[in-house]
Amino acid sequence: MSRTATRYGVGIGALALAAVLVGDAGMALAQVKKSDSVVKVDAKADKPDANGKQIITITLDIDKPWHIYANPVENEDLANVQTVVKIASKNKLEDVKVAYPSGKLQNDAGVKYKTYEGKITIKAEVKRARGDNSSLEVSIKLQACNDKTCLFPAMIKKELP
């Protein structure tokens, strides 16, 4: 076999291998799970009172055996993955206060942190301008893990009337 034919064969083989690897990477990316695949979110808003105060109730239902990181997570190294709720409106909100429930303390080989498991409720109080009845956007940033792996973080958004 000539050198050119050998190089051509090696080149074709390399291209075929690259195609298989790229195809496998594409399949792997298609199978990546985000945290919102194991955490369901429901959000409800009470009617604003005469002063514009409104209560938002956010319920997170976390599939077993998964957990998400509490807020506060009480571990500086995990602060960027703790659960965070933000509430916005077309009109500027005068005040937003989010009351996170206490998390469950974990001790993983001496590393301590707090998590949420199962069904949890987060309450928020917003203060709107008088007469503002525009919709609210509730955004929940979270990351789900179990004792073996963590899923990619998710930003779950809900629009409330």
C-alpha positions in Angstrom: 0.0 0.0 0.0 1.4 3.4 -0.9 2.0 6.2 1.7 -0.8 8.3 0.3 -3.3 5.5 0.6 -2.1 4.8 4.1 -2.5 8.5 5.1 -5.8 8.6 3.4 -7.0 5.5 5.4 -5.7 7.0 8.7 -7.3 10.3 7.9 -10.7 8.6 7.1 -10.3 6.6 10.3 -9.6 9.7 12.4 -12.6 11.5 10.8 -14.8 8.5 11.6 -13.6 8.4 15.2 -14.1 12.1 15.6 -17.7 11.8 14.3 -18.4 9.0 16.8 -16.9 11.0 19.7 -18.9 14.2 18.7 -22.0 12.1 18.4 -21.5 10.6 21.8 -20.9 14.1 23.3 -24.1 15.3 21.7 -26.0 12.3 23.2 -24.4 13.0 26.6 -25.4 16.7 26.4 -29.0 15.7 25.4 -29.1 13.4 28.5 -27.9 16.1 31.0 -30.5 16.6 33.8 -31.1 19.9 35.3 -32.3 20.4 38.9 -35.8 21.4 37.8 -36.3 17.8 36.6 -36.5 16.7 40.3 -38.0 19.8 41.9 -41.5 21.0 41.2 -42.5 24.6 42.0 -45.9 26.1 42.7 -46.4 29.8 43.5 -49.4 31.7 44.6 -50.0 35.3 45.5 -52.6 36.8 47.8 -54.4 40.0 46.7 -52.5 43.2 47.6 -54.0 44.9 50.6 -55.0 48.6 50.7 -51.3 49.6 51.4 -49.9 47.5 48.6 -48.6 44.6 50.8 -48.9 41.2 49.2 -47.9 37.7 50.4 -46.4 35.2 48.0 -46.3 31.5 48.9 -43.8 29.3 47.0 -44.0 25.5 47.5 -41.0 23.4 46.4 -41.7 19.6 46.1 -38.3 17.8 45.9 -38.3 14.2 44.7 -36.6 11.6 46.9 -33.7 11.0 47.3 -32.7 14.5 46.2 -32.1 17.6 48.3 -31.5 21.3 47.5 -29.3 23.6 49.5 -31.0 25.7 52.2 -30.8 29.5 52.5 -28.8 30.1 54.5 -26.7 27.0 53.7 -24.4 27.9 56.6 -21.3 26.8 54.7 -19.3 29.5 52.9 -18.1 27.1 50.2 -21.7 26.3 49.2 -23.0 29.8 49.3 -23.2 30.1 45.5 -25.6 27.0 45.3 -28.0 27.9 48.1 -31.6 28.4 47.1 -32.5 32.0 46.2 -35.9 33.5 45.5 -36.2 36.8 43.7 -39.4 38.6 42.9 -39.8 41.3 40.3 -42.5 43.3 38.6 -42.8 45.6 35.6 -43.2 48.4 38.2 -40.5 48.8 40.8 -41.4 47.0 44.0 -41.0 49.2 47.1 -39.8 46.3 49.3 -39.3 42.5 49.1 -38.8 40.3 52.2 -38.2 36.5 51.7 -38.6 34.2 54.7 -36.7 30.9 54.1 -37.5 27.9 56.3 -34.8 26.4 58.5 -32.8 23.8 56.7 -31.9 20.3 57.9 -28.3 20.2 59.2 -26.1 17.7 57.3 -22.6 16.5 58.3 -20.9 14.9 55.4 -17.4 13.7 56.5 -17.0 16.7 58.7 -18.4 19.2 56.2 -21.5 20.8 57.6 -24.3 22.5 55.6 -28.1 22.8 55.6 -30.5 21.3 53.0 -34.2 21.2 52.1 -35.9 17.8 51.4 -39.4 16.8 50.5 -42.0 19.6 50.5 -41.0 23.0 51.8 -42.8 26.4 51.8 -41.1 29.8 51.3 -43.0 32.9 52.1 -42.3 36.3 50.7 -43.9 39.7 51.4 -43.8 42.4 48.7 -44.8 46.0 49.0 -46.1 47.5 45.8 -47.0 51.0 44.9 -50.6 51.9 45.7 -52.8 50.6 42.9 -50.1 48.5 41.2 -51.6 45.3 40.1 -49.1 44.3 37.4 -48.0 40.6 37.3 -45.1 39.4 39.4 -42.2 37.2 38.2 -40.9 34.8 40.8 -37.5 33.3 40.1 -36.1 30.4 42.1 -32.4 29.5 41.7 -31.6 26.1 43.1 -29.4 23.0 42.7 -30.4 19.4 43.5 -28.0 16.7 44.7 -28.3 13.3 46.2 -25.6 11.3 48.0 -23.9 10.3 44.7 -24.2 13.3 42.3 -25.4 16.8 41.7 -27.6 18.0 38.8 -26.9 21.2 36.9 -28.4 24.2 38.7 -31.7 25.6 37.5 -33.6 28.9 37.4 -37.3 28.2 37.7 -39.6 31.1 36.8 -43.3 31.5 37.6 -45.5 34.4 36.5 -48.2 35.4 38.9 -51.2 37.6 38.1 
